[in-house]
Amino acid sequence: MERGLGGRDTQQLRGSGPARTNGGRCCTMKFLTPQNLAAAIIGRGGLVIREIEKSTNAILGVSKAHEVFPTSDSRVLTASADEPAALDEVVNYVLEKVTDVAARTSPEPRGDGNNL
C-alpha cells in the first residue's frame, strides 16, 4: 500500500485500487480537472497538494495522468474531510489554481480593450 500525504495510506484514495475510500472522513467531493490544473494542484514534488492538505485538514488525491474520467481527458481530484467547511477551503484553493492556470494560458488581449 502506498504511503504519502503525511504518512497516511493513500492507495485507494488516489484511485489505484478497485475500491475507493474517503479515508474514514465523512465528507467527500470530486472535481474533474484538466492535466494542467491537476499539475498546478499537485505542485512540484507534491508541495502544493501537501500545503493544501495541511492548511485545510483534508485529504486530497489526484488520479494518475493516464487514469482519466470516461469520455474525457480530465483527471479526478478527490477531497475528503471531517467537516464541510474544510471542503469549502479546498474549493477556494482549487478556484485560486483555476485562476492562476487561466492567467498563464490565456492569450494576451489585443486592441484597446473596448471591443466586445
C-alpha positions in Angstrom: 0.0 0.0 0.0 1.3 3.4 -0.9 2.1 5.8 1.9 2.1 9.5 1.4 0.5 12.8 2.3 1.6 12.9 5.9 2.1 9.1 6.2 -1.5 8.2 5.5 -2.5 5.2 3.4 -3.4 6.7 0.0 -3.6 3.8 -2.4 -7.4 3.6 -2.6 -8.0 7.4 -2.3 -5.7 8.0 -5.2 -7.7 5.6 -7.3 -5.1 2.9 -7.7 -7.3 0.2 -6.3 -10.7 -1.2 -7.3 -12.5 0.1 -4.3 -12.3 3.7 -3.4 -12.4 5.1 0.1 -12.6 8.5 1.7 -10.1 7.7 4.4 -12.8 7.4 7.0 -13.8 11.0 6.5 -17.5 11.9 6.5 -17.4 14.4 3.6 -16.1 13.9 0.1 -16.2 15.8 -3.2 -14.7 15.1 -6.6 -13.6 17.5 -9.3 -12.8 16.8 -12.9 -9.5 18.6 -13.7 -7.6 19.0 -16.9 -4.0 18.0 -16.9 -2.6 21.5 -16.4 -4.9 22.2 -13.4 -4.0 18.8 -11.9 -0.3 19.6 -12.2 -0.8 23.0 -10.6 -2.7 21.5 -7.7 -0.1 18.8 -7.1 2.8 21.2 -7.5 6.5 20.4 -7.9 7.3 17.3 -5.9 3.8 17.4 -4.3 4.5 20.6 -2.4 1.2 22.4 -3.2 -1.1 19.5 -2.5 0.6 18.8 0.8 0.2 22.5 1.7 -3.5 22.4 0.8 -3.9 19.3 2.9 -2.1 20.9 5.9 -4.0 24.1 5.8 -7.4 22.6 5.2 -7.1 19.4 7.2 -8.4 17.5 4.2 -7.1 14.5 2.3 -6.6 15.1 -1.4 -5.9 12.6 -4.1 -5.4 13.1 -7.9 -5.8 10.2 -10.3 -2.7 9.3 -12.3 -2.2 11.0 -15.6 -3.4 8.0 -17.6 -6.5 7.5 -15.3 -9.0 9.9 -16.7 -12.7 10.2 -16.3 -14.5 8.2 -19.0 -15.1 10.0 -22.3 -12.9 12.9 -21.2 -9.3 13.8 -20.8 -9.8 15.1 -17.2 -8.2 13.6 -14.2 -10.2 13.2 -11.0 -9.4 15.2 -7.9 -10.9 13.7 -4.7 -11.1 15.7 -1.5 -12.2 14.2 1.8 -12.6 15.9 5.2 -14.3 15.6 8.6 -16.1 18.9 8.2 -17.9 20.5 5.2 -16.0 23.8 6.0 -12.7 22.1 5.2 -14.1 21.2 1.7 -15.1 24.8 1.3 -11.5 25.7 1.9 -10.3 23.1 -0.7 -12.8 24.6 -3.2 -11.2 28.1 -2.6 -7.7 26.7 -3.2 -8.9 24.9 -6.4 -10.5 28.1 -7.7 -7.3 30.0 -7.0 -5.4 27.5 -9.1 -8.0 27.7 -11.9 -7.4 31.5 -11.9 -3.6 31.0 -12.0 -3.7 28.4 -14.8 -6.2 30.6 -16.8 -3.9 33.6 -16.5 -0.9 31.6 -17.6 -2.6 30.0 -20.6 -4.9 32.8 -21.8 -3.7 34.8 -24.9 -2.9 38.4 -24.3 -5.8 40.7 -25.1 -5.5 42.7 -28.3 -6.6 46.1 -29.1 -7.6 48.9 -26.7 -10.0 46.8 -24.7 -13.1 48.5 -26.0 -14.0 45.7 -28.4 -16.7 43.4 -27.1 
